[in-house]
Amino acid sequence: MDLTTCLKSLLLLIRQYRDSRTAHCAAQLQRQVEELSGLKCDQLLSSGQVLPSECVSGLVELVGNPNTSPTLTSAIISLLAHLACDEESREILHSSYNLTSTLASVIHCHSATPREPLVLQCLQVLQKLTYNTRIFESTNYIHELVAFLMTNIRSHNEDVLVSCLGLMANLCRDNHSVQSHVKSLDNLKPFYRTLINFLAHNSLTVVVFTLSILSSLTLNEKVGEKLFDAKNIHQTFQLVFNIIVNGDGTLTRKYSVDLLVDLLKNHKIADFLTRYQHFSACVSQVLGLLQSKDPESAAKVLELLLAMCSVSGLRSLLCKVVFKPVGAKLRAAARRPVGGLDPGCKAEPGPALVQWLSLPVEGAESCSLQALRLLNELLEVRRQTNGVQSGFSHSLSPLTFPLLCTDDSTRSFVSCQVSVQLCLSQVESLLSYTQSCVFHLSQVCAEALLKTLELMSKLRQQVKDMETSFYRMLQDQRIVTPLSLALTSHRRECVQTGLSLLFEASPLPDFPSLVLGESIAANNAYRQREADLSVKRVAVQEVQAPRTNSSVLESSNGSLRSVHSLVEKIQIGLELQEQVKDSHVSEIIDIYEQKLSAFASKEGRLQDLLEAKALALSQADRLIAQFRVQRAQAEAEARKLGGLLKDAERRREDLQGELSNQVLEVERSKADMEELLQHNARLQQDSEEHQALKGAYNTLLNRSESERLLKELQTSHISLTKQNDTLRKNHEALQLQHERGEEIRSLQSDLQQKNNNITALHGELRAEEEKLKKLDQERSALEETVDVLRKELNKTEQARKDASIKASSLELQRSQLEMKLKQKEDELSKHSAMIAMIHSLSSGKMKSDVNLSL
C-alpha cells in the first residue's frame, strides 16, 4: 500500500473511531497506525498537503482525549515520533499541532503512575521535540509538567530519571520565563541539593543533564558562582571534555557541547578556559571526532569550535591547534618503507576539518557550511599573522601531498594512500567552490585545485588511470579560471605551479588557450581597475543594499561618478591646452569630451531604466505576495466549504436511511390495510347474514325449535360482537398509520429542502473554483511579466557592461594623451630655456619680442 492510500485509510478509520469508540474500530485504527509507522515518511509534514495535515490533527486529538485506550495512544505517539524525523517536522508538530501541550496533558493525566510505559514514551518524545525549541511558560500544562519533572527528579525514580533530567534541561536552556517560574517555586532549594548530589552519579548522561540544568538556573547567582568558581571550573572543563570525547553516545555528546557553549557565554568562565593548561590537548581530542562519518557528531563538534572562535582569547589557541605543522609524524612516515601509516597515529586536525567541505550544502546547520564558517574565522586569524595562503596550504591534505612527492620513497608511499577517485572528487569540489565563492576564497580554492593537479601530475606514473584523468581535467573548460588566477598571482609559487601545468596542457588538442588568454587579460584589467578605483569601491561597499537591484544601481552610480571625475580631469587638461594653444590636441580632447558626455547621458538613461525595472520588480513581488495571500484565503474557504459539504452529505445519508426505513413501514401498512379491508368486507357479509338470521329468528319464535335457534343466534351474535370490536381496533391502528404517513411526507419535504441546500453549496463551491482558476491565470501572467522584465534587465546590464568597457578604453586613450601632453610640456620647457639664453644675449627689444611670442 502506498503512502497516499495509507493516509486515506487512516483518516477514514480516525473518523470511524471518533463516531464509534468500539474495540473493533480501535484495533483497526491501531493496525493502520502501525502500518504507517513502517513506511518512509520523510518531509511528510513539511510538504503542505491537506491529507497529512488532517491525519496528524486527528491523531493529536485522539492522543489528547482521555477516553482513548492507552495501547492506541502509545501506537499513535510512536507514529508521531517517527514523523518528527528532522528539525522542520519537529517545529511543525510543536507550533502547528500543539503536540507539546498534548503530551504534557497526557503526562498530567497519568502523573499518579509515573512508571507506566506511556509516561516514559511521552517524556522521550517531549525531549525530542523540545530540543533547541523555545517553550513559552504560558503554554498549556507547562506548569504541571515542570512540577511533575521536579517531583520525579527529587524522588530518584530511576525509571524516568534520565528522561526527566533531559526534558528539564531542554525547558530551562535559554528560556527566561521557565527559569523564572522554576525559581519562584517553594521547593527550589531541595531541588538544587538533589541536582548537586547527582553530580556524583555513575552515569555520564545524568551528570551532563544535571550540569546543564544548574548552568541554566544558577550561572549568574551565588549558587552558580560557588559551583563554577576557579577551584571547580577546571575539573568541570576536564569532565565535559572527557564526556564529549568518551561519552555514552551522540545524545550525551550533543548535550555536553551545548553545556560548554552555554558556559562560554559567561565572560568569566571563558577567561578561565583561556588559562586552562590542557586546552590544546582537549581540543585535539575533540577534533579527532571529525574523523568519524557521523554528520550529527561532526556538526556538534563544529558548533563547539565556532563558539570557541567567538572568544578572542581562544581563537588564536584554536588556530594553533588546527593548523599545527605536520612535523615528525609525516617525516617518520616518509622514512618508513611502503606499508602505510602507523595505526596508532591519528590524522591531523586541519585535513580532518577540510574533509567536511566536500559534503553537499543542504541547510543552515549542515557540516559543510559550519566547516566553511570555521575555516573563515581561523584563516582570518592566520591572515593577520602569517598570511592566508601559507597557513591554508599547510593544512589541506591535497596541498601537503605534493610536498611529500619530492623523492621516490615518499612518492610511492603517497601513491598507496591516494586514489584517482579521491583526486577527481577533490577537483570537482574545488571547481564548484571556485565558481561560487567570493574572490579571496576563490583564490584559495584555485591554489588548492592547482596543488591537487600538481599531485596528479607527480603520481600519474604510480597510480592507475591517474594520467588519463589528469589530462582530461587539463582540457576541462572550468580549469581556465583557477589557472588564470595562478598565472596572474603576486605569489611566486602560484605562478610557477601555473606555468608548469600550462606547459603540460598547451600541447593538448582541446586545451582552451584562447579562453585562458581572455581570462588572464580580464584578471589584469580587474586588478588595474581595483587599484585605480579602490577608494570609490570602499565608499560604495560601505552602503549595504537589501536587494540586488539597488546594488546594481549603486555600481552604475559609481561608474557615473568615475566618468564625471574623468571629465573633470580632462577639463583640467583643457585648461593647460588653452595655455599652450595646441589646436590639434584640443580638437582631440573635444571629441573625447563629446563621447564621454554621450556615455554619461547613456549612463543616466541606463540608471533611469534600472530604477524603472527595479520598481516594476518590486510591484511584481508585491502582487505575487498579494496573490499568495488571496490564494491561501481561497484555499482556506474551499477547505471550509468542503468540510461543510462533507457534513451535509453525511446528514443526507443519515436522512436517506431513515427515509428508506419509513418507506418500508408505509408499504407494510398498506398491505395491512388491504388485508383489513378484505376482512371488513367479510364481516359485512357476516353482518348481512346476521340480519337475515334475526328475521328468521323472529319468525321462528313461535315454533318448537325456537329455543335451540335462539341459543345458536346468541352464540353467533357474541362472535360477531367480538369481531366488531376487533375491526374497531384495527380501524384505530389504521388511523395511527395514516398519521405516521403524514409525518413521513413532512420528512420527505425536509429532505427535499436539504437537497436544495446541498445543490446551492455545490454552486458556491464551483464559483470558488472558478475564482481559483482566475487567480492561477493571473499568477501565470504575472510570472511571465516578471520573466520578461528580468530578460530586459539582463540586456540593460549587458549594455552597461559594454559602456563600462568603452569608458575604460577611453580612459586608456586619455592616459596616452596625458603622456603626449607631458612630452609637449618638456619640449616647451626646453624652448623656454633656449629663449632665456637668447634673452641674456639680446637687447631689450628682443626681450619684448620674446615675451610677445610667449
ABEGO torsion letter per residue (X at the ends): XBAAAAAAAAAAAAAAAAABBBAAAAAAAAAAAAAAAABBABGAAAAGBAAAAAAAAAAAAAAABAABBAAAAAAAAAAAAAABABAAAAAAAAAAAGAAAAAAAAAAAAAABAABAAAAAAAAAAAAAABGBBBBAABBGAAAAAAAAAAAAAAGBAAAAAAAAAAAAAAABGBAAAAAAAAABAAAAAAAAAAAAAAABABAAAAAAAAAAAAAAAAABAAAAAAABAAAAAAAAAAAAAAAAABAEAAAAAAAAAAAAAAAABAAAAAAAAABAAAAAAAAAAAAAAABABAAAAAAAAAAAAAAAABAAAAAAAAAAAABBAEAAAAAAAABBBGEBBAABBBBAAAAAAAAAABBBABAABAAAAAAAAAAAAAAAAAAAAEAAAAAAAABAAAAAAAAAABAAAAAAAAAABBAAAAAAAAAAAAAAAAABBAAAAAAAAAAAAAAAAAAAAAAAABBGAAAAAAAAAABAAAAAAAAAAAABABAAAAAAAAAAAAAAAABAABBAAAAAAAAAAAAAAAAAAAAAAAAAAAAAABBBABAAAAAAAAAAAAAAAAAAAAAAAAAAAAAAAAAGBAAAAAAAAAAAAAAAAAAAAAAAAAAAAAAAAAAAAAAAAAAAAAAAAAAAAAAAAAAAAAAAAAAAAAAAAAAAAAAAAAAAAAAAAAAAAAAAAAAAAAAAAAAAAAAAAAAAAAAAABAAAAAAAAAAAAAAAAAAAAAAAAAAAAAAAAAAAAAAAAAAAAAAAAAAAAAAAAAAAAAAAAAAAAAAAAAAAAAAAAAAAAAAAAAAAAAAAAAAAAAAAAAAAAAAAAAAAAAAAAAAAAAAAAAAAAAAAAAABBAAAAAAAAAAX
